[in-house]
Amino acid sequence: MSNQCFLLPAGALASAHTGTELRLEGSEGHHAVMVKRVRPGEMIDLVDGSGVRAVTEVTDTQKAALEGIVRSLEEEAPAAVSITLVQALAKGDRDLQAVESAVELGIDAVRPWQADRSIVRWNEAKATKALAKWESTVLAALKQSRRSHLPEVRGMLTSTGLAGEFARRDASGVPALVVVLHERGTEPLGATVSRWYSGPGSAVLPGDRGRPEIQLVVGPEGGISDAELERFVAAGAKVAVLGNHVLRASTAGPAAVVLTRHLLGQL
């Protein structure tokens, strides 16, 4: 069974080595000691989101902090191809449900998207607080799944901004595949991904041109409008269908992540 996992501040493990003494405090320290009941002598994993995992023996606990000694360090390389979930804002926190599951399933980045038909709207006053909620969801899911890489939470974009990003990515020279999941797709998602990615040694993995990326685009409850779909296709996106059933906004993204990671050999 794997150790319980707790998150240190970014960069905290940059100079760590076997024998380094570490301290976990603040909200994470309180959670470890008061909620998870971690006690001296236990082995836990401490991560800082960079891919480094410090297997640590707890030596002391206080009311809201613990101290430990690193017994071993593990550096986990990122997957050769990154996967980003572009998730439309949805009511009832269904967008957050999708993000939570996607992180646990191995997503590398998430992007909130205010689609034309999104019922939830982020105005200027609400955007900062709403994005912080997404970041908190990602942090919680990282600890739940005991990952060492912290997925990136990108800024919210409207459909116009998203199309612009797709076009820039398409022209950058870095291998990229943007797939819009939509019932108008004439090809299954699996076929679209498989054609683009043919495994190690293919042109998709050029090494010095940057890390390849697949972006999976999931619409809101009311669906993606024809105008949005045309705009995304003009910017280089592909349209694919995910199975024969219509999935909720909270389900489609995680399902697409699992299939894509399987086809990339990441599962």
ZAVO-875798 format. One record per residue (C-alpha): residue in three letters; x, z, y. Coordinates in steps of 0.1 Angstrom, whole numbers, padded with zeros to 4 digits, always signed. Each point is the difference from the previous one (the first is absolute). Layout:
BEGIN
ALAXZY...
//
This chain:
BEGIN
MET+0000+0000+0000SER+0013-0009+0035ASN+0008+0027+0026GLN-0023+0008+0029CYS+0010-0021+0030PHE+0003+0011+0036LEU+0009-0019+0032LEU+0029+0008+0022PRO+0005-0014+0036ALA+0012-0036+0001GLY+0038-0002-0005ALA+0003+0035-0014LEU+0017-0013-0032ALA+0024-0024+0018SER+0030+0022-0007ALA-0012+0020-0029HIS+0020+0003-0032THR-0001+0022-0031GLY+0003+0036+0011THR-0015-0006+0035GLU-0023+0028+0011LEU-0033-0012+0013ARG-0028+0018+0018LEU-0037-0011+0000GLU-0021+0015+0028GLY-0029-0006+0022SER-0032-0013-0015GLU+0018-0014-0030GLY+0017+0034-0007HIS-0033+0018+0004HIS-0017-0025-0024ALA+0028+0004-0026VAL+0000+0038+0001MET-0035+0010+0009VAL-0021-0028-0017LYS+0022-0013-0028ARG+0015+0035-0007VAL+0035-0013-0004ARG+0023+0029-0010PRO+0038+0006-0003GLY+0015-0016-0031GLU-0024-0030+0000MET+0013-0036+0003ILE-0017-0021+0026ASP+0006-0035+0015LEU+0007-0003+0037VAL-0002-0034+0016ASP+0003-0013+0036GLY-0017-0034-0004SER+0033-0019-0003GLY+0000-0005-0037VAL+0023+0030-0007ARG-0013+0027-0023ALA+0017+0034+0000VAL-0007+0019-0032THR+0002+0036+0014GLU+0000+0034-0015VAL-0019+0025+0021THR+0021+0030+0009ASP-0022+0019+0024THR-0035-0001+0015GLN-0015+0015+0032LYS-0035+0000+0013ALA+0001-0036+0012ALA+0034-0013-0011LEU+0023-0004-0030GLU+0037-0005-0006GLY+0017-0018-0029ILE+0031-0016-0013VAL+0002-0037-0008ARG+0008-0004-0037SER-0001-0038-0001LEU-0007-0029+0022GLU-0018-0032-0010GLU-0001-0031+0022GLU-0029-0023-0008ALA+0004-0036+0011PRO-0031-0017+0016ALA-0017-0027-0019ALA+0014-0035+0005VAL-0033-0012+0015SER-0019+0022+0024ILE-0038+0002+0001THR-0021+0007+0030LEU-0037+0008+0001VAL-0018-0012+0031GLN-0031+0021-0001ALA-0030-0006+0022LEU-0014+0031+0017ALA-0031+0011-0020LYS-0026+0027+0004GLY-0002+0031-0022ASP+0038+0002-0001ARG+0000-0027-0026ASP+0030-0015+0017LEU+0019+0033-0005GLN-0011+0001-0036ALA+0015-0034-0005VAL+0033+0011+0018GLU+0002+0031-0021SER-0003-0018-0033ALA+0023-0028+0011VAL+0028+0024+0008GLU-0004+0018-0033LEU+0001-0035-0017GLY+0033-0010+0017ILE-0008-0018+0033ASP+0029-0004+0024ALA-0020-0002+0033VAL-0035+0002+0014ARG-0015-0016+0030PRO-0034+0010+0016TRP-0019-0031+0011GLN-0030+0000+0024ALA-0019-0029-0014ASP-0027-0018+0019ARG-0026+0015-0023SER+0015+0035-0003ILE-0026+0026+0008VAL+0027+0026+0008ARG+0018-0008+0033TRP+0032+0015+0013ASN-0002+0002+0038GLU+0030+0010+0020ALA-0009+0037+0001LYS-0006+0001-0038ALA+0028-0022-0013THR+0028+0026+0001LYS-0020+0026-0018ALA-0013-0025-0025LEU+0035-0013-0008ALA+0012+0035-0004LYS-0027+0005-0027TRP+0013-0030-0018GLU+0035+0013+0001SER-0012+0034-0013THR-0018-0017-0029VAL+0032-0019-0009LEU+0021+0031+0001ALA-0025+0019-0023ALA-0001-0029-0024LEU+0038-0003-0001LYS+0002+0037-0011GLN-0029-0004-0025SER+0018-0029-0017ARG+0034+0016+0004ARG+0015-0031+0016SER+0034+0000+0018HIS-0007-0030+0023LEU-0024+0006+0029PRO-0022-0030+0006GLU-0001-0013+0036VAL-0032+0004+0020ARG+0000-0029+0024GLY-0020-0002+0032MET-0036-0012+0001LEU-0006-0036+0008THR-0031-0021+0008SER-0006-0033-0017THR+0018-0019+0027GLY+0030+0022-0002LEU+0000-0002-0038ALA-0001-0038+0000GLY+0030+0001+0025GLU+0019+0022-0023PHE-0007-0022-0030ALA+0012-0031+0019ARG+0032+0018+0011ARG+0007+0012-0035ASP-0006-0035-0014ALA+0025-0015+0024SER+0027+0027-0004GLY+0016-0015-0030VAL-0004+0032-0021PRO-0021-0007-0031ALA-0035+0013+0006LEU-0034-0005-0015VAL-0032+0011+0018VAL-0030+0000-0022VAL-0035+0005+0014LEU-0024+0013-0026HIS-0032-0018+0005GLU-0028-0014-0022ARG+0006-0035+0015GLY+0033-0001-0018THR+0003-0027-0027GLU+0029+0016-0018PRO+0004+0034-0015LEU+0024+0025+0016GLY+0021+0000-0031ALA+0006-0037+0001THR+0009+0000+0037VAL+0026+0028-0005SER+0014-0015-0032ARG+0005-0034+0016TRP+0018+0015+0030TYR+0022+0024-0021SER+0018-0013-0030GLY+0022+0030-0006PRO+0037+0009+0007GLY+0021-0030+0009SER-0028-0019+0016ALA+0000-0013+0036VAL-0023+0029+0009LEU+0029+0024-0004PRO+0027-0015+0023GLY+0018+0033+0006ASP+0015-0006+0034ARG-0032-0013+0016GLY-0017+0034-0001ARG-0023+0019-0024PRO-0029-0022-0011GLU-0035+0014+0007ILE-0035-0005-0013GLN-0028+0010+0024LEU-0034+0006-0016VAL-0029-0002+0025VAL-0032+0018-0007GLY-0031-0004+0023PRO-0026+0025+0012GLU-0035+0007-0014GLY-0015-0029+0018GLY+0027-0024-0013ILE+0025-0023+0017SER-0016-0025+0024ASP+0005-0037-0004ALA+0019-0001+0033GLU+0024+0027-0011LEU+0006-0017-0033GLU+0007-0033+0017ARG+0024+0017+0024PHE+0019+0017-0027VAL+0003-0032-0021ALA+0013-0018+0031ALA+0026+0027+0003GLY+0012-0006-0036ALA-0021+0023-0021LYS-0014-0008-0034VAL-0035+0008-0011ALA-0006+0014-0035VAL-0028+0017-0019LEU+0004+0033-0018GLY-0021-0002-0032ASN-0037-0008-0004HIS-0014+0031+0016VAL-0004+0010+0037LEU+0021+0032+0005ARG-0004+0026+0027ALA+0026+0002+0028SER+0014+0031-0016THR+0005-0017-0034ALA+0012-0036+0007GLY+0034+0009+0015PRO+0011+0024-0028ALA-0012-0025-0027ALA+0020-0028+0017VAL+0031+0023+0002VAL-0001+0007-0037LEU-0003-0036-0010THR+0027-0011+0025ARG+0025+0026-0011HIS-0006-0009-0036LEU+0007-0037+0007LEU+0031+0009+0019GLY+0013+0021-0030GLN-0002+0032+0020LEU-0023+0018-0025
//
